[in-house]
Amino acid sequence: MPIKQPSLKITFHTAHLKVVVPVRSEEYELSVCAFNSVGCSPHRRLTLDASRTHDVPALKSLWVYPDGPSLRICWEHEFTAVNVSEFAIEWSAATEREHRRWERVTGSTFTVSLPGIAAQQKYVISVFPVYESLCGPPASISADLQHGALLDLVRFRLVNVTSSSVAVQWIWQEATPSVSVLRYRLVLNGPLETRTLTVFPDKQQHSFLRLRPNTRYSIHIHGETTSGDFSKASLDVSTLLLDYDEMLRFAVPVLLLLLVLGMFSVLTRTMCREYFFPFIANPRYSLIGRWLLEPHLQGSGSICTLKLERVFPPEKSIIQLEHRVSLVSDHEDVLPLKICASAEDTALAPSSLPEYVDLPLIPESSGYVQTG
């Protein structure tokens, strides 16, 4: 019955020791009694806050294996702020789910033997953690008297490798194992250490931390039976010398340092050349400079010499031209050049100087020109 809404009261009749009631996140008052043909028992009343059911966590792990004519259940529970007062175990045959049996043990117990198990029957077993009037979610597993837990570990593989850790993963699947496995153990073997832990169906991966870099390790999953151990799966792995993050932490500062040193070197070199060691041109590094430094270099062209003399008489100006051509090659092209006297009266020019003379075309302000 909801405390705030008594009109929504619901009554259930059942012959089992468990009933599932739909509720909302509010406070309820429960009244439970047993009755038969003789009459009704006294009522047991509980007050339950449905919003607090998550305070009781489920079991951390659960495993079952044959123990003579019975099945022995083992589990682990994580200790939290809510201490479990007891555990309630429910089991029933898979073909007869209506006939359920219950067993209750104290909160300090982590293993119990279930009697009355048929040899050729498959059972479904559930364990509930209980804290006062609150019950946590169950952990369930299937088993039979011949094989124990009907679960098998497969697909064992490597997930991640770093310089100091290795992560592995596997999968649990429903199966009928060839032997009854008491428990599975994950073993790490290294050159200087060995680590072992028990794995249950609630665990599907594990990471080994604080390993040595650049070291080879072997990882095995062993199955433990009453007659001995066997290897279920194995793999070999080597840790890395450096992680990707470590490489980045090392490479980025180095690159920044090289960049800063490069910029400093370029700026320093530029300032030194500009203010302390200015660049002086060396003619020996130039083709024209080497030609100028070797004036006796012989070419295949002709050398033409043009000599100009300017005379300033008292009243008139006369330009006197002296033409001298030394031909080195017989196939020299000569361009006509018109020479004029710079005077007021052209009749005053010497009569011996012709009006048109043939001279090579020479660039301005040039004394010697060698073709080629």
C-alpha positions in Angstrom: 0.0 0.0 0.0 1.4 3.5 -0.9 1.6 5.5 2.2 0.5 8.7 0.5 -2.2 7.0 -1.6 -3.9 4.2 0.5 -6.6 3.8 -2.1 -4.1 2.1 -4.4 -3.7 -0.9 -2.1 -3.1 -4.2 -3.9 -3.3 -7.8 -2.4 -1.4 -10.8 -3.9 -1.9 -14.5 -3.1 1.0 -16.8 -3.9 2.3 -20.2 -2.8 6.0 -19.1 -3.4 8.4 -17.3 -1.2 8.9 -14.5 -3.7 6.5 -12.2 -5.5 7.3 -9.3 -8.0 5.2 -6.2 -7.3 5.3 -3.1 -9.6 6.0 0.0 -7.6 7.0 3.7 -8.1 9.7 5.7 -6.4 7.9 6.4 -3.2 7.3 4.9 0.3 5.2 1.8 0.7 3.9 -0.2 3.6 4.0 -4.0 3.2 2.1 -6.5 5.3 2.9 -10.3 4.8 1.3 -13.2 6.5 1.0 -17.0 5.9 -2.2 -19.0 6.1 -3.5 -22.5 5.6 -6.6 -24.5 6.4 -6.1 -23.8 10.1 -6.0 -20.0 9.8 -3.8 -17.0 9.3 -0.4 -16.2 10.9 0.5 -12.9 12.5 1.3 -10.2 10.0 4.8 -8.9 9.4 4.8 -5.3 8.5 7.6 -3.5 6.7 8.1 0.1 5.5 10.0 0.3 2.2 11.3 3.3 0.3 11.3 2.1 -3.3 13.7 4.9 -4.4 16.4 3.4 -2.2 16.6 -0.1 -3.8 19.7 0.9 -5.8 21.6 1.3 -2.5 22.1 -2.5 -2.3 24.5 -3.4 -5.1 24.4 -6.8 -6.9 27.0 -9.5 -6.3 30.4 -8.9 -7.7 30.9 -12.4 -9.0 29.2 -15.8 -8.9 30.4 -19.4 -9.7 29.1 -22.9 -9.0 30.7 -26.3 -9.2 29.8 -29.9 -8.2 30.6 -30.9 -4.6 29.6 -34.6 -4.3 25.8 -35.0 -4.6 25.3 -31.2 -4.2 26.2 -27.9 -6.0 28.5 -25.5 -4.2 28.0 -21.8 -4.9 30.8 -19.2 -4.4 30.4 -15.5 -4.8 32.0 -12.2 -4.0 30.4 -9.0 -2.8 31.7 -5.5 -2.9 31.8 -3.8 0.5 30.0 -0.4 0.4 28.4 2.0 2.8 25.4 -0.4 2.9 26.4 -3.6 4.7 24.6 -6.7 3.6 22.9 -8.4 6.5 22.2 -11.7 4.6 22.1 -13.5 1.3 19.0 -15.3 -0.1 19.7 -18.1 -2.5 17.0 -19.3 -4.9 17.3 -22.3 -7.1 15.0 -24.4 -9.3 15.1 -26.9 -12.1 15.0 -25.3 -15.5 12.1 -27.5 -16.5 10.2 -26.8 -13.2 10.5 -23.1 -12.5 7.4 -23.2 -10.3 9.0 -25.4 -7.7 11.6 -23.0 -6.2 13.7 -23.6 -3.2 15.4 -21.1 -0.9 18.3 -20.9 1.4 19.4 -18.0 3.6 22.9 -17.3 5.0 24.4 -14.5 6.9 26.1 -11.5 5.3 29.6 -12.9 6.2 29.1 -16.1 4.2 30.4 -16.3 0.6 29.8 -20.0 -0.2 27.0 -22.5 0.4 26.2 -26.0 -0.7 22.8 -26.7 -2.2 21.4 -30.2 -1.4 18.8 -32.2 -3.3 20.3 -31.8 -6.8 19.2 -34.3 -9.4 21.9 -35.8 -11.6 20.5 -35.2 -15.0 18.8 -31.9 -14.3 19.8 -28.3 -15.2 19.3 -25.7 -12.5 19.0 -22.0 -12.5 20.5 -20.4 -9.3 20.1 -16.8 -8.2 21.6 -15.0 -5.2 20.0 -11.9 -3.7 21.9 -9.5 -1.3 19.6 -8.3 1.5 20.0 -5.2 3.7 17.4 -5.1 6.4 14.1 -4.6 4.4 15.9 -3.8 1.1 16.8 -6.4 -1.5 19.4 -5.8 -4.2 19.3 -7.2 -7.8 20.1 -10.9 -8.2 23.1 -12.5 -9.9 22.1 -15.7 -11.7 23.9 -18.7 -13.2 23.0 -22.1 -14.7 24.6 -25.3 -13.6 24.2 -29.1 -13.4 25.7 -31.8 -11.2 28.0 -33.2 -13.9 29.6 -30.1 -15.4 29.1 -27.5 -12.8 28.6 -24.0 -14.3 27.4 -24.2 -17.8 29.6 -21.4 -19.0 32.8 -21.5 -21.1 35.5 -18.9 -21.7 36.3 -18.1 -25.3 37.8 -15.5 -27.6 40.8 -14.6 -25.5 42.6 -11.7 -27.2 44.8 -8.7 -26.6 43.1 -5.3 -26.4 45.8 -2.7 -25.6 49.6 -2.6 -25.0 51.6 0.3 -23.6 55.0 0.6 -22.0 53.6 -0.2 -18.5 50.3 -2.0 -19.0 48.7 -4.8 -21.0 44.9 -5.2 -21.4 43.3 -8.5 -22.4 39.6 -9.5 -23.1 37.5 -12.6 -23.3 33.9 -13.7 -23.7 31.7 -16.0 -21.7 29.2 -18.2 -23.5 26.7 -20.8 -22.5 28.1 -24.2 -23.2 28.5 -27.8 -21.8 32.2 -28.0 -20.8 34.0 -31.4 -21.1 35.1 -31.2 -17.5 33.8 -29.5 -14.3 35.8 -26.4 -13.7 36.2 -25.3 -10.1 37.4 -21.8 -11.2 39.3 -20.0 -13.9 42.6 -18.2 -13.1 44.3 -15.5 -15.2 48.1 -15.7 -14.9 50.8 -13.2 -16.0 54.3 -14.6 -16.3 57.2 -12.2 -16.6 61.0 -12.3 -16.2 60.9 -11.0 -12.7 57.3 -11.5 -11.5 54.1 -13.7 -11.7 50.6 -12.4 -11.1 47.4 -14.5 -10.6 43.8 -13.7 -10.1 40.5 -15.5 -10.3 38.0 -14.5 -13.0 34.2 -14.9 -12.8 31.5 -14.5 -15.5 30.9 -10.8 -14.4 34.4 -10.0 -15.5 35.3 -9.9 -19.2 38.6 -8.0 -19.3 41.5 -7.1 -17.2 44.5 -4.8 -17.3 47.9 -5.6 -15.9 49.5 -2.4 -14.7 52.9 -1.3 -13.5 54.8 -3.5 -16.0 58.4 -3.0 -17.2 58.9 -1.3 -20.6 60.3 -3.3 -23.5 59.7 -6.6 -21.7 58.2 -9.8 -23.0 55.3 -11.3 -21.0 53.1 -14.4 -21.4 49.5 -14.4 -20.3 47.5 -17.6 -19.7 44.0 -18.6 -18.6 44.1 -21.8 -16.5 41.1 -23.9 -15.6 41.3 -25.6 -12.2 39.7 -29.0 -11.7 39.6 -31.6 -9.0 42.2 -33.7 -10.9 44.5 -30.8 -11.8 44.9 -27.6 -13.9 44.7 -27.2 -17.7 45.6 -24.3 -20.0 42.5 -22.7 -21.6 44.1 -20.0 -23.7 47.4 -18.1 -23.8 49.2 -15.4 -25.7 52.7 -13.6 -25.7 53.1 -9.9 -25.7 55.9 -7.4 -25.4 55.5 -4.0 -23.8 56.5 -0.9 -25.7 59.6 1.0 -25.1 57.8 4.4 -25.2 54.1 5.2 -25.3 52.5 7.5 -27.9 51.8 10.1 -25.2 55.3 9.9 -23.9 56.7 10.3 -27.4 54.5 13.4 -27.9 55.6 14.8 -24.5 59.2 14.3 -25.6 59.0 15.3 -29.3 56.9 18.5 -29.0 59.4 20.3 -26.6 62.3 19.2 -28.8 60.6 20.5 -32.0 59.8 23.8 -30.3 63.4 24.1 -29.0 64.7 23.5 -32.5 62.3 26.0 -34.0 63.4 28.7 -31.5 67.1 27.9 -32.0 66.6 28.1 -35.8 64.8 31.5 -35.6 67.5 32.8 -33.2 70.3 31.6 -35.6 68.7 33.3 -38.6 68.1 36.5 -36.8 71.6 36.5 -35.3 73.2 35.8 -38.6 71.2 38.5 -40.3 72.1 41.1 -37.7 75.8 40.1 -37.7 76.0 40.4 -41.5 74.2 43.7 -41.5 75.9 45.5 -38.6 79.2 43.7 -37.9 80.2 41.7 -40.9 78.7 43.3 -44.0 78.7 41.3 -47.2 81.5 42.4 -49.7 81.1 41.3 -53.2 83.9 39.1 -54.6 84.4 39.3 -58.3 85.9 35.9 -58.5 82.4 34.3 -57.9 81.0 35.9 -61.0 81.5 35.0 -64.7 81.8 38.7 -65.7 84.1 39.3 -62.7 86.5 36.5 -63.7 86.5 37.9 -67.3 87.4 41.3 -66.0 90.2 39.9 -63.9 91.7 38.1 -66.9 91.9 40.8 -69.6 94.1 38.7 -71.9 91.3 36.1 -72.4 91.1 35.4 -76.2 87.7 35.3 -77.8 86.4 34.4 -81.2 85.1 37.8 -82.1 86.8 41.0 -83.3 88.1 43.8 -81.1 86.9 47.3 -82.2 88.5 50.4 -80.9 86.8 53.8 -81.1 88.8 56.8 -80.1 87.0 60.2 -79.8 88.8 63.4 -79.5 87.0 66.7 -78.9 88.8 69.9 -79.8 87.5 73.3 -78.9 88.8 76.0 -81.3 88.2 79.6 -80.4 85.0 79.9 -82.4 84.1 76.5 -83.9 83.9 72.9 -82.6 85.2 70.1 -84.6 84.9 66.4 -83.9 87.8 64.3 -85.2 87.2 60.6 -85.6 89.8 58.0 -85.8 88.6 54.5 -87.0 90.7 51.5 -86.2 89.4 48.0 -86.7 91.3 44.8 -86.1 89.4 41.9 -87.5 89.8 38.5 -85.8 87.2 36.8 -87.9 86.6 37.2 -91.6 82.8 37.0 -91.2 82.3 40.2 -89.2 79.0 42.1 -89.6 79.6 45.9 -89.7 76.7 48.4 -89.4 76.8 51.8 -91.1 77.0 54.8 -88.7 76.4 58.4 -89.7 78.8 60.8 -88.1 78.0 64.5 -88.0 80.1 67.4 -86.9 78.7 69.4 -84.1 79.3 72.9 -85.6 77.1 75.8 -86.8 78.3 75.5 -90.4 78.7 72.0 -91.8 81.0 73.5 -94.5 83.7 74.1 -91.9 84.2 70.3 -91.4 87.4 69.0 -92.8 87.0 68.0 -96.4 89.0 64.8 -95.8 86.4 63.3 -93.4 83.6 61.6 -95.4 80.0 62.1 -94.5 79.3 58.4 -93.9 81.8 56.0 -92.4 81.3 52.3 -91.6 81.9 51.6 -87.8 80.8 48.8 -85.5 77.8 49.7 -83.3 79.4 50.1 -79.8 77.4 50.6 -76.6 77.7 54.0 -74.9 80.7 54.8 -72.7 82.5 51.7 -73.8 86.1 51.6 -74.7 86.7 47.9 -75.6 84.2 45.4 -76.7 85.0 41.8 -77.4 82.3 39.7 -79.0 81.6 36.3 -77.6 
